[in-house]
Structure formats: structure tokens, C-alpha cells
Amino acid sequence: MTQNFVRYSPELEHADPHFDEALQTVIERTRQYITGSVKAEGVGRAVRDAHAKGYGLVRAEVDILGGLAPEYAQGIYARPGQHEALIRFSNGSPHAGADARLGNGVGMGLKLFGIDGQTLLEDEPDSHTFDYALINAPIFFCNTVEHYLFIQYLFLHADEYFSRGKPGFHQFLHDWVTGMGTLAPEDWAWDELAAFLSFQHLQPVNLLLSTYWTMGAVRHGEYVAKVRAAPTKESAEKVTRRLLDRTSAQEVFHPALVAELQEHPCTFDLQVQLCVDLEKMPIEDVTVEWPEQLSPFVTVARVLLPQQDISGQENQEQMDAVSITPWRCTEEHRPLGNIMRARKEVYRQSSLQRHQLNHQVRKEPKNLAEVFGVVGSPPAKP
């Protein structure tokens, strides 16, 4: 049966008269947090205000498949081919402490090299790189930049709330729902709170076993989509360190990732889910999971992680210098929706601030050699 996929149009997004004002406040708070993190996080450098703790920077290769249906063979997927790539695995928290304190929300930052066309970042249009910022949940817990104003504050001060036990946790929930007293009862953020609480049910599994989503919608050439990276069945079966105990050691995710990649290659399917119903598959409401019964995910590329050693200190330094943003993409893959629009300048300003404080040169690499140099052994072929 032929599906009627929703056609992309700029009119699909909703204008917000308060967007710019709220965005500037978020950016300023982000800068303040990153500046303070140099001392507060105790790692001797400024960290990201989200995904602060990296678990490893991994060499990869993306093989864009041929023979795709026309609706899926869009943008960078219009022609088959291979691209060098890298992956930054991370925790979603703004903190960089022990894994047991950071929760089970983890991310995959995927960067492809050698992509034709200009990016949507005005300060680096000709980088010929393409990023996906993915997390291990199909939804997100914030729909607008205005709501991010209070949600950002709650995340950055969560330890202060939770240190007070049950009363502090109750206050955290109250402040979330009411927008710290700024929202009228009919606008309380129940859906966003439910989305956040759903993250508490994520299992602490090996990073190579998680599926990672864009959460928000993106343009897919003529259409609208969400994208995910899912481990292949064959790859998942090779992983021996599967369910992890976050309380067993200071570091849990990193050692398990290192050990698996030293032993065998891994693969993920890069998949696209096209929108067929804007009510059931909304663009502006990222707390709603798009039903796969309406539109299944279709594999458009294969991501190969060769067998390799990422255990050295130089890997941490290389990972720290990498910049990932969902807006480092071509027009055919433009992020859509209020919260995705906010990420463009927030991510850019966060990267600028962090690189400056850490005395790092902020330059987008052209290939894997510029990232890893000659340090360490080249990845072994599977």
C-alpha cells in the first residue's frame, strides 16, 4: 500500500513571538554554567552544559545504501557511497562525575565527513561535515525554548533539590510542572514531566546495545522525518558486557565500551521514519513518540565501528575538542520545530565558550586523520 508522506514546507513550523528573547536568556545561562564548570566539575576544564561526560571517541564509516525507494533516497542519501565518520558516546547529564550520579540517558554524536553541499551554520558553510546529535530515547522532555528556561535551571540545580531527599524531589516535580510558578494551571508542563520521568526507566546497558534517536523532527528532502541509529542484530549478539551496574565502580560505561571495541567490530543501522500524519506524528510536540505502526523506520545506511583501541588519554583529549550540533547539516535535512531551532545558536555558543576556556582551536576537521592524527593504532578491519 502506498503511503501519503507529509511533504516538507516551511509553514509546517509554528512561529513564536517570544522565541528570540527566551533564546538569549538560555544562551546567557549556558555561558555562565560553562564558565563555572571549570571549577565546579573538578575535571580541570570547562564542560558542555549537556552531554558533559564523554565515554569515548570512535572511528567509524558510514555506508549509504543503494536501491532505496525514492522517498528515502533524499538529500545525502540520494546516492550510495562511503564516508569516514566518528562517534562521540556520552552521558546526557550536564555533570561529569561518577556514572552512578549521572543517570541512564546517553547520547551518540555522529559526524560524517566528505558531504557535498553547504551546511546551515553560517560561520562554517563549507566544512563538508554532517552531524547527528542522538539520544537513547525516542522523545524529549521540552517542547519550547520558553519551557527550557525553567527546565535548564532545574537540571543545573538538580543536586541541590535531590540532596534534600523526598521533600526536595517533590519540590523538583512541583517546580517542573508549574514552570517554577510561571505557568497558568491550564499550561502546566504535565506532558514534559511525563516524558522526563520516562527516562528514569531506561536500562543501564552497554552503549553498543542502545538505539539512539534525533527525538525532534528533521527535513528529509521533500519530506519530514525522524532518524535513529539502531544496533544490528548480528552486532548486538557479539556484545558480552550487556546490562551494567552503575554502582559497581566510578566508571562503568567507558570500560565496557573500550573492552568491546578492542575485541570486535560493531554496526548500527541508520534509519529514517517518514511522517504520514501531523496530528499523530507532530513536529512541535517532541514529547510524542511517532507510532511505527503508521510509518516504520527504514534503513538508509550502515554505520561500521571497526575494532579499535580507544583506551588512551589522547582519546579523551580528542573527544573533548570535537563539536557536534544537529545544525551542521545541509538544507535538505534542516532540523524542525521550536526546540530544534533553539539548539542552533545554543550549541554554537556553547562550543565557542568551551573551546575558548579550554584554550582549544575550534576548527571543524575535514577527515579522521585531522582528528586522530598518528596517535594510536589504526582501526583494524573486521
GUSE-79012 format. One record per residue (C-alpha): residue in one letter; x, y, z. Coordinates in Angstrom, 2 decimals, decimal comma, padded with zeros to 5 digits. Layout:
GUSE-79012
{residu->A	X->X	Y->Y	Z->Z} $
...
end
This chain:
GUSE-79012
{residu->M	X->000,00	Y->000,00	Z->000,00} $
{residu->T	X->001,40	Y->003,39	Z->-000,97} $
{residu->Q	X->001,65	Y->005,81	Z->001,95} $
{residu->N	X->000,93	Y->009,52	Z->001,69} $
{residu->F	X->004,05	Y->011,00	Z->003,23} $
{residu->V	X->003,80	Y->014,57	Z->004,53} $
{residu->R	X->005,57	Y->016,99	Z->002,20} $
{residu->Y	X->008,00	Y->019,45	Z->003,74} $
{residu->S	X->007,01	Y->023,13	Z->003,77} $
{residu->P	X->008,30	Y->026,00	Z->005,96} $
{residu->E	X->004,67	Y->026,54	Z->007,01} $
{residu->L	X->004,77	Y->023,30	Z->008,99} $
{residu->E	X->006,66	Y->025,09	Z->011,78} $
{residu->H	X->004,92	Y->027,48	Z->014,19} $
{residu->A	X->006,25	Y->030,99	Z->014,75} $
{residu->D	X->006,84	Y->032,05	Z->018,36} $
{residu->P	X->006,90	Y->035,81	Z->019,13} $
{residu->H	X->008,88	Y->035,25	Z->022,36} $
{residu->F	X->011,44	Y->032,90	Z->020,86} $
{residu->D	X->014,37	Y->035,30	Z->020,45} $
{residu->E	X->014,05	Y->036,81	Z->023,92} $
{residu->A	X->013,87	Y->033,42	Z->025,63} $
{residu->L	X->016,74	Y->032,10	Z->023,50} $
{residu->Q	X->019,07	Y->034,89	Z->024,60} $
{residu->T	X->018,34	Y->034,08	Z->028,25} $
{residu->V	X->019,10	Y->030,39	Z->027,69} $
{residu->I	X->022,36	Y->031,27	Z->025,93} $
{residu->E	X->023,46	Y->033,55	Z->028,77} $
{residu->R	X->022,71	Y->030,89	Z->031,39} $
{residu->T	X->024,58	Y->028,33	Z->029,31} $
{residu->R	X->027,64	Y->030,58	Z->029,16} $
{residu->Q	X->027,53	Y->031,13	Z->032,91} $
{residu->Y	X->027,30	Y->027,40	Z->033,60} $
{residu->I	X->030,17	Y->026,54	Z->031,28} $
{residu->T	X->032,36	Y->029,23	Z->032,81} $
{residu->G	X->031,60	Y->028,00	Z->036,32} $
{residu->S	X->032,14	Y->024,37	Z->035,34} $
{residu->V	X->035,91	Y->024,87	Z->035,16} $
{residu->K	X->035,99	Y->024,81	Z->038,97} $
{residu->A	X->032,66	Y->023,23	Z->039,86} $
{residu->E	X->033,07	Y->019,97	Z->037,91} $
{residu->G	X->036,56	Y->019,25	Z->039,20} $
{residu->V	X->037,97	Y->017,93	Z->035,91} $
{residu->G	X->040,26	Y->020,85	Z->035,19} $
{residu->R	X->038,41	Y->022,13	Z->032,14} $
{residu->A	X->035,13	Y->023,63	Z->031,02} $
{residu->V	X->032,47	Y->021,07	Z->030,12} $
{residu->R	X->029,37	Y->021,08	Z->027,96} $
{residu->D	X->026,11	Y->022,10	Z->029,62} $
{residu->A	X->024,65	Y->018,79	Z->028,39} $
{residu->H	X->026,45	Y->015,57	Z->027,48} $
{residu->A	X->029,33	Y->016,83	Z->029,58} $
{residu->K	X->030,89	Y->013,42	Z->030,17} $
{residu->G	X->032,22	Y->011,63	Z->027,12} $
{residu->Y	X->032,68	Y->007,87	Z->027,11} $
{residu->G	X->034,82	Y->007,55	Z->024,00} $
{residu->L	X->035,57	Y->008,93	Z->020,56} $
{residu->V	X->035,25	Y->006,16	Z->017,99} $
{residu->R	X->036,38	Y->005,89	Z->014,39} $
{residu->A	X->033,56	Y->004,85	Z->012,09} $
{residu->E	X->032,46	Y->004,50	Z->008,49} $
{residu->V	X->029,01	Y->005,21	Z->007,06} $
{residu->D	X->027,91	Y->003,24	Z->004,01} $
{residu->I	X->024,90	Y->004,88	Z->002,34} $
{residu->L	X->022,86	Y->002,15	Z->000,71} $
{residu->G	X->021,83	Y->001,91	Z->-002,90} $
{residu->G	X->018,44	Y->000,83	Z->-004,19} $
{residu->L	X->016,43	Y->002,93	Z->-001,73} $
{residu->A	X->012,84	Y->003,89	Z->-002,53} $
{residu->P	X->012,67	Y->007,47	Z->-003,90} $
{residu->E	X->011,04	Y->008,82	Z->-000,72} $
{residu->Y	X->014,04	Y->007,66	Z->001,32} $
{residu->A	X->016,77	Y->008,40	Z->-001,24} $
{residu->Q	X->016,70	Y->012,09	Z->-000,34} $
{residu->G	X->019,44	Y->014,63	Z->000,42} $
{residu->I	X->022,70	Y->012,97	Z->001,40} $
{residu->Y	X->021,03	Y->009,58	Z->000,92} $
{residu->A	X->020,22	Y->010,21	Z->-002,75} $
{residu->R	X->023,40	Y->008,44	Z->-003,90} $
{residu->P	X->025,12	Y->005,39	Z->-002,42} $
{residu->G	X->028,66	Y->005,81	Z->-001,14} $
{residu->Q	X->031,02	Y->005,51	Z->001,81} $
{residu->H	X->032,04	Y->008,26	Z->004,21} $
{residu->E	X->034,57	Y->008,44	Z->007,00} $
{residu->A	X->032,83	Y->009,18	Z->010,29} $
{residu->L	X->033,34	Y->009,44	Z->014,02} $
{residu->I	X->031,11	Y->008,91	Z->017,03} $
{residu->R	X->031,21	Y->010,61	Z->020,42} $
{residu->F	X->029,44	Y->008,49	Z->023,04} $
{residu->S	X->028,39	Y->010,48	Z->026,11} $
{residu->N	X->026,10	Y->010,83	Z->029,10} $
{residu->G	X->023,24	Y->013,31	Z->028,72} $
{residu->S	X->023,87	Y->014,99	Z->032,08} $
{residu->P	X->025,47	Y->018,45	Z->032,42} $
{residu->H	X->027,83	Y->016,96	Z->035,00} $
{residu->A	X->031,00	Y->014,89	Z->034,71} $
{residu->G	X->031,11	Y->012,79	Z->037,90} $
{residu->A	X->030,65	Y->009,11	Z->038,64} $
{residu->D	X->028,30	Y->007,20	Z->036,34} $
{residu->A	X->026,01	Y->006,32	Z->039,25} $
{residu->R	X->025,20	Y->010,04	Z->039,70} $
{residu->L	X->024,52	Y->010,81	Z->036,06} $
{residu->G	X->021,59	Y->008,65	Z->035,08} $
{residu->N	X->020,98	Y->006,37	Z->032,10} $
{residu->G	X->020,31	Y->008,98	Z->029,41} $
{residu->V	X->023,21	Y->008,53	Z->026,96} $
{residu->G	X->023,99	Y->010,01	Z->023,57} $
{residu->M	X->025,59	Y->009,27	Z->020,24} $
{residu->G	X->027,09	Y->012,22	Z->018,38} $
{residu->L	X->027,66	Y->011,03	Z->014,80} $
{residu->K	X->029,80	Y->013,09	Z->012,39} $
{residu->L	X->030,11	Y->012,22	Z->008,69} $
{residu->F	X->032,95	Y->013,57	Z->006,52} $
{residu->G	X->033,02	Y->014,39	Z->002,82} $
{residu->I	X->029,41	Y->015,54	Z->002,46} $
{residu->D	X->028,56	Y->017,71	Z->-000,56} $
{residu->G	X->026,74	Y->021,00	Z->-000,11} $
{residu->Q	X->026,82	Y->023,85	Z->002,36} $
{residu->T	X->025,85	Y->023,45	Z->006,00} $
{residu->L	X->023,25	Y->025,59	Z->007,76} $
{residu->L	X->025,94	Y->027,06	Z->010,05} $
{residu->E	X->026,79	Y->030,50	Z->008,72} $
{residu->D	X->030,29	Y->030,51	Z->010,25} $
{residu->E	X->031,33	Y->027,23	Z->008,61} $
{residu->P	X->029,22	Y->026,68	Z->005,48} $
{residu->D	X->031,92	Y->024,73	Z->003,62} $
{residu->S	X->033,00	Y->022,24	Z->006,29} $
{residu->H	X->031,59	Y->019,29	Z->004,30} $
{residu->T	X->030,75	Y->017,56	Z->007,57} $
{residu->F	X->027,31	Y->016,43	Z->008,71} $
{residu->D	X->026,26	Y->015,79	Z->012,34} $
{residu->Y	X->023,52	Y->013,90	Z->014,13} $
{residu->A	X->023,02	Y->014,57	Z->017,86} $
{residu->L	X->021,16	Y->011,48	Z->019,05} $
{residu->I	X->019,99	Y->010,18	Z->022,43} $
{residu->N	X->018,71	Y->006,82	Z->023,67} $
{residu->A	X->015,03	Y->007,80	Z->023,79} $
{residu->P	X->012,51	Y->008,50	Z->021,00} $
{residu->I	X->011,11	Y->011,60	Z->022,75} $
{residu->F	X->012,38	Y->014,70	Z->024,51} $
{residu->F	X->011,14	Y->016,44	Z->027,65} $
{residu->C	X->010,99	Y->020,04	Z->026,47} $
{residu->N	X->008,87	Y->021,45	Z->023,64} $
{residu->T	X->009,79	Y->025,13	Z->023,57} $
{residu->V	X->012,69	Y->027,41	Z->024,38} $
{residu->E	X->010,44	Y->029,21	Z->026,90} $
{residu->H	X->009,98	Y->025,97	Z->028,83} $
{residu->Y	X->013,67	Y->025,25	Z->028,53} $
{residu->L	X->014,26	Y->028,35	Z->030,66} $
{residu->F	X->012,96	Y->026,61	Z->033,77} $
{residu->I	X->013,91	Y->023,06	Z->032,74} $
{residu->Q	X->017,53	Y->024,14	Z->032,21} $
{residu->Y	X->017,58	Y->025,68	Z->035,68} $
{residu->L	X->016,14	Y->022,51	Z->037,23} $
{residu->F	X->018,76	Y->020,31	Z->035,58} $
{residu->L	X->021,66	Y->022,52	Z->036,54} $
{residu->H	X->020,47	Y->022,63	Z->040,16} $
{residu->A	X->019,11	Y->019,08	Z->040,44} $
{residu->D	X->021,71	Y->018,06	Z->043,01} $
{residu->E	X->020,53	Y->020,84	Z->045,33} $
{residu->Y	X->016,94	Y->019,57	Z->045,09} $
{residu->F	X->017,72	Y->015,87	Z->045,49} $
{residu->S	X->020,14	Y->016,41	Z->048,39} $
{residu->R	X->017,04	Y->017,26	Z->050,47} $
{residu->G	X->015,56	Y->013,79	Z->049,99} $
{residu->K	X->011,84	Y->013,30	Z->049,36} $
{residu->P	X->010,86	Y->016,95	Z->050,09} $
{residu->G	X->013,44	Y->018,14	Z->047,58} $
{residu->F	X->012,24	Y->015,66	Z->044,96} $
{residu->H	X->008,65	Y->016,78	Z->045,47} $
{residu->Q	X->009,72	Y->020,41	Z->045,11} $
{residu->F	X->011,57	Y->019,49	Z->041,89} $
{residu->L	X->008,41	Y->017,93	Z->040,43} $
{residu->H	X->006,29	Y->020,90	Z->041,53} $
{residu->D	X->008,68	Y->023,41	Z->040,01} $
{residu->W	X->008,81	Y->021,43	Z->036,77} $
{residu->V	X->005,04	Y->021,18	Z->036,31} $
{residu->T	X->004,35	Y->024,79	Z->037,24} $
{residu->G	X->007,33	Y->026,24	Z->035,41} $
{residu->M	X->008,63	Y->027,41	Z->038,80} $
{residu->G	X->005,36	Y->029,24	Z->039,29} $
{residu->T	X->005,35	Y->030,96	Z->035,89} $
{residu->L	X->002,68	Y->028,83	Z->034,16} $
{residu->A	X->-001,09	Y->029,06	Z->034,43} $
{residu->P	X->-002,69	Y->025,76	Z->035,56} $
{residu->E	X->-004,06	Y->025,07	Z->032,08} $
{residu->D	X->-000,47	Y->025,33	Z->030,72} $
{residu->W	X->001,27	Y->023,20	Z->033,33} $
{residu->A	X->004,01	Y->021,04	Z->031,82} $
{residu->W	X->002,49	Y->017,62	Z->032,53} $
{residu->D	X->003,44	Y->016,11	Z->029,19} $
{residu->E	X->007,03	Y->017,25	Z->029,51} $
{residu->L	X->007,25	Y->015,94	Z->033,06} $
{residu->A	X->005,90	Y->012,57	Z->031,93} $
{residu->A	X->008,50	Y->012,49	Z->029,17} $
{residu->F	X->011,26	Y->013,28	Z->031,66} $
{residu->L	X->010,10	Y->010,60	Z->034,10} $
{residu->S	X->010,07	Y->008,04	Z->031,27} $
{residu->F	X->013,85	Y->008,49	Z->031,08} $
{residu->Q	X->014,06	Y->007,00	Z->034,58} $
{residu->H	X->013,01	Y->003,65	Z->033,13} $
{residu->L	X->015,96	Y->003,44	Z->030,75} $
{residu->Q	X->018,18	Y->000,46	Z->031,47} $
{residu->P	X->021,95	Y->000,92	Z->032,01} $
{residu->V	X->023,11	Y->-001,20	Z->029,09} $
{residu->N	X->026,30	Y->-001,23	Z->027,07} $
{residu->L	X->026,41	Y->001,80	Z->024,80} $
{residu->L	X->026,68	Y->-000,54	Z->021,81} $
{residu->L	X->023,25	Y->-002,02	Z->022,63} $
{residu->S	X->021,27	Y->001,23	Z->022,80} $
{residu->T	X->019,19	Y->002,73	Z->019,99} $
{residu->Y	X->019,63	Y->006,48	Z->019,51} $
{residu->W	X->017,06	Y->008,94	Z->018,10} $
{residu->T	X->017,01	Y->012,54	Z->016,88} $
{residu->M	X->013,94	Y->012,97	Z->019,14} $
{residu->G	X->012,88	Y->016,05	Z->017,15} $
{residu->A	X->011,80	Y->016,07	Z->013,53} $
{residu->V	X->014,08	Y->016,92	Z->010,63} $
{residu->R	X->013,52	Y->017,67	Z->006,99} $
{residu->H	X->014,24	Y->014,69	Z->004,74} $
{residu->G	X->014,48	Y->016,27	Z->001,30} $
{residu->E	X->010,89	Y->016,62	Z->000,11} $
{residu->Y	X->009,54	Y->015,06	Z->003,29} $
{residu->V	X->009,60	Y->015,20	Z->007,12} $
{residu->A	X->011,25	Y->012,53	Z->009,25} $
{residu->K	X->012,85	Y->011,35	Z->012,44} $
{residu->V	X->016,15	Y->009,47	Z->012,32} $
{residu->R	X->017,62	Y->006,81	Z->014,57} $
{residu->A	X->020,71	Y->004,59	Z->014,81} $
{residu->A	X->019,91	Y->001,05	Z->015,93} $
{residu->P	X->022,44	Y->-001,74	Z->016,58} $
{residu->T	X->022,14	Y->-004,57	Z->014,09} $
{residu->K	X->021,07	Y->-007,95	Z->015,43} $
{residu->E	X->024,39	Y->-009,52	Z->014,44} $
{residu->S	X->026,36	Y->-006,78	Z->016,18} $
{residu->A	X->024,28	Y->-006,85	Z->019,35} $
{residu->E	X->024,79	Y->-010,59	Z->019,69} $
{residu->K	X->028,57	Y->-010,08	Z->019,87} $
{residu->V	X->028,36	Y->-007,79	Z->022,92} $
{residu->T	X->029,22	Y->-009,71	Z->026,09} $
{residu->R	X->029,17	Y->-006,89	Z->028,67} $
{residu->R	X->025,48	Y->-006,16	Z->028,38} $
{residu->L	X->023,50	Y->-004,96	Z->031,43} $
{residu->L	X->025,72	Y->-002,71	Z->033,54} $
{residu->D	X->025,67	Y->-001,98	Z->037,28} $
{residu->R	X->026,28	Y->001,75	Z->037,63} $
{residu->T	X->027,02	Y->001,39	Z->041,35} $
{residu->S	X->029,76	Y->-001,20	Z->040,87} $
{residu->A	X->032,50	Y->001,34	Z->040,08} $
{residu->Q	X->033,20	Y->005,03	Z->039,43} $
{residu->E	X->033,41	Y->004,32	Z->035,69} $
{residu->V	X->031,10	Y->001,72	Z->034,12} $
{residu->F	X->030,07	Y->002,74	Z->030,61} $
{residu->H	X->033,57	Y->003,69	Z->029,38} $
{residu->P	X->035,38	Y->000,46	Z->030,35} $
{residu->A	X->032,62	Y->-001,67	Z->028,83} $
{residu->L	X->032,76	Y->000,30	Z->025,57} $
{residu->V	X->036,56	Y->000,11	Z->025,44} $
{residu->A	X->036,61	Y->-003,64	Z->026,03} $
{residu->E	X->034,02	Y->-004,48	Z->023,39} $
{residu->L	X->035,70	Y->-002,38	Z->020,68} $
{residu->Q	X->039,05	Y->-003,98	Z->021,45} $
{residu->E	X->037,51	Y->-007,39	Z->020,78} $
{residu->H	X->035,24	Y->-006,97	Z->017,75} $
{residu->P	X->033,71	Y->-004,50	Z->015,29} $
{residu->C	X->030,15	Y->-003,23	Z->015,75} $
{residu->T	X->027,47	Y->-002,00	Z->013,37} $
{residu->F	X->024,39	Y->000,21	Z->013,56} $
{residu->D	X->021,61	Y->000,70	Z->011,03} $
{residu->L	X->020,92	Y->004,37	Z->010,28} $
{residu->Q	X->017,17	Y->004,54	Z->009,78} $
{residu->V	X->014,56	Y->007,08	Z->008,65} $
{residu->Q	X->010,90	Y->007,27	Z->009,75} $
{residu->L	X->008,80	Y->009,45	Z->007,42} $
{residu->C	X->005,84	Y->011,44	Z->008,75} $
{residu->V	X->002,40	Y->010,45	Z->007,46} $
{residu->D	X->000,07	Y->012,23	Z->009,94} $
{residu->L	X->000,89	Y->015,60	Z->011,54} $
{residu->E	X->-001,61	Y->015,06	Z->014,38} $
{residu->K	X->-000,29	Y->011,67	Z->015,44} $
{residu->M	X->003,29	Y->012,49	Z->014,40} $
{residu->P	X->003,63	Y->016,18	Z->015,43} $
{residu->I	X->006,59	Y->018,40	Z->014,69} $
{residu->E	X->006,26	Y->020,91	Z->017,53} $
{residu->D	X->005,47	Y->018,40	Z->020,29} $
{residu->V	X->008,59	Y->016,30	Z->020,90} $
{residu->T	X->007,04	Y->014,51	Z->023,90} $
{residu->V	X->005,03	Y->012,37	Z->021,45} $
{residu->E	X->006,61	Y->009,20	Z->020,08} $
{residu->W	X->005,82	Y->008,71	Z->016,41} $
{residu->P	X->003,97	Y->005,36	Z->016,03} $
{residu->E	X->005,91	Y->002,85	Z->014,00} $
{residu->Q	X->002,60	Y->001,23	Z->013,07} $
{residu->L	X->001,85	Y->004,31	Z->010,97} $
{residu->S	X->005,30	Y->004,58	Z->009,42} $
{residu->P	X->008,14	Y->002,12	Z->010,11} $
{residu->F	X->011,82	Y->003,01	Z->010,27} $
{residu->V	X->013,63	Y->002,17	Z->007,02} $
{residu->T	X->017,38	Y->001,57	Z->006,90} $
{residu->V	X->019,18	Y->004,03	Z->004,62} $
{residu->A	X->022,80	Y->003,49	Z->005,72} $
{residu->R	X->025,03	Y->001,19	Z->007,74} $
{residu->V	X->027,40	Y->002,57	Z->010,39} $
{residu->L	X->030,51	Y->000,45	Z->010,97} $
{residu->L	X->032,65	Y->000,80	Z->014,09} $
{residu->P	X->035,85	Y->-001,14	Z->013,33} $
{residu->Q	X->037,74	Y->-003,00	Z->016,02} $
{residu->Q	X->039,95	Y->-000,37	Z->017,71} $
{residu->D	X->041,58	Y->000,83	Z->020,91} $
{residu->I	X->040,08	Y->003,98	Z->022,47} $
{residu->S	X->041,57	Y->003,47	Z->025,94} $
{residu->G	X->044,31	Y->006,11	Z->025,84} $
{residu->Q	X->044,26	Y->009,55	Z->027,42} $
{residu->E	X->044,68	Y->011,09	Z->023,98} $
{residu->N	X->041,22	Y->009,78	Z->023,09} $
{residu->Q	X->039,73	Y->011,88	Z->025,90} $
{residu->E	X->041,55	Y->014,96	Z->024,64} $
{residu->Q	X->040,45	Y->014,36	Z->021,05} $
{residu->M	X->036,88	Y->013,77	Z->022,19} $
{residu->D	X->036,86	Y->016,95	Z->024,27} $
{residu->A	X->037,75	Y->019,07	Z->021,24} $
{residu->V	X->035,05	Y->017,65	Z->018,96} $
{residu->S	X->031,97	Y->019,78	Z->018,27} $
{residu->I	X->028,60	Y->018,14	Z->017,49} $
{residu->T	X->025,45	Y->020,06	Z->016,54} $
{residu->P	X->022,25	Y->018,98	Z->014,75} $
{residu->W	X->022,55	Y->022,12	Z->012,61} $
{residu->R	X->025,79	Y->021,02	Z->010,96} $
{residu->C	X->023,75	Y->019,63	Z->008,07} $
{residu->T	X->022,51	Y->020,60	Z->004,63} $
{residu->E	X->019,23	Y->022,39	Z->003,91} $
{residu->E	X->017,69	Y->019,08	Z->002,81} $
{residu->H	X->018,00	Y->017,86	Z->006,41} $
{residu->R	X->017,06	Y->021,03	Z->008,34} $
{residu->P	X->016,01	Y->020,43	Z->011,99} $
{residu->L	X->012,35	Y->021,31	Z->012,57} $
{residu->G	X->010,32	Y->022,61	Z->015,50} $
{residu->N	X->010,79	Y->025,17	Z->018,28} $
{residu->I	X->013,24	Y->023,25	Z->020,47} $
{residu->M	X->015,30	Y->022,12	Z->017,47} $
{residu->R	X->015,54	Y->025,73	Z->016,25} $
{residu->A	X->016,79	Y->026,79	Z->019,68} $
{residu->R	X->019,61	Y->024,27	Z->019,52} $
{residu->K	X->021,27	Y->026,04	Z->016,60} $
{residu->E	X->022,63	Y->029,04	Z->018,48} $
{residu->V	X->022,76	Y->027,40	Z->021,92} $
{residu->Y	X->025,05	Y->024,65	Z->020,62} $
{residu->R	X->027,21	Y->027,13	Z->018,72} $
{residu->Q	X->027,66	Y->029,49	Z->021,66} $
{residu->S	X->028,33	Y->026,56	Z->024,00} $
{residu->S	X->031,07	Y->025,29	Z->021,70} $
{residu->L	X->032,64	Y->028,73	Z->021,31} $
{residu->Q	X->032,71	Y->029,30	Z->025,07} $
{residu->R	X->034,07	Y->025,87	Z->025,89} $
{residu->H	X->036,86	Y->025,97	Z->023,32} $
{residu->Q	X->037,92	Y->029,43	Z->024,44} $
{residu->L	X->038,07	Y->028,49	Z->028,12} $
{residu->N	X->039,95	Y->025,28	Z->027,34} $
{residu->H	X->042,41	Y->027,08	Z->025,03} $
{residu->Q	X->041,46	Y->024,81	Z->022,14} $
{residu->V	X->041,47	Y->025,72	Z->018,47} $
{residu->R	X->037,89	Y->025,47	Z->017,26} $
{residu->K	X->038,20	Y->024,16	Z->013,72} $
{residu->E	X->035,96	Y->021,63	Z->012,04} $
{residu->P	X->038,09	Y->018,70	Z->010,80} $
{residu->K	X->037,96	Y->017,54	Z->007,19} $
{residu->N	X->038,66	Y->013,86	Z->007,85} $
{residu->L	X->039,55	Y->011,32	Z->010,53} $
{residu->A	X->043,27	Y->011,98	Z->010,18} $
{residu->E	X->042,79	Y->015,57	Z->011,34} $
{residu->V	X->041,02	Y->014,32	Z->014,47} $
{residu->F	X->043,18	Y->011,36	Z->015,47} $
{residu->G	X->046,44	Y->012,25	Z->013,76} $
{residu->V	X->049,02	Y->009,47	Z->014,03} $
{residu->V	X->048,35	Y->008,76	Z->017,72} $
{residu->G	X->047,48	Y->005,15	Z->018,41} $
{residu->S	X->046,99	Y->002,24	Z->016,08} $
{residu->P	X->044,76	Y->002,48	Z->013,02} $
{residu->P	X->041,46	Y->000,62	Z->013,31} $
{residu->A	X->041,59	Y->-003,00	Z->012,32} $
{residu->K	X->039,32	Y->-004,11	Z->009,51} $
{residu->P	X->036,57	Y->-006,52	Z->010,51} $
end
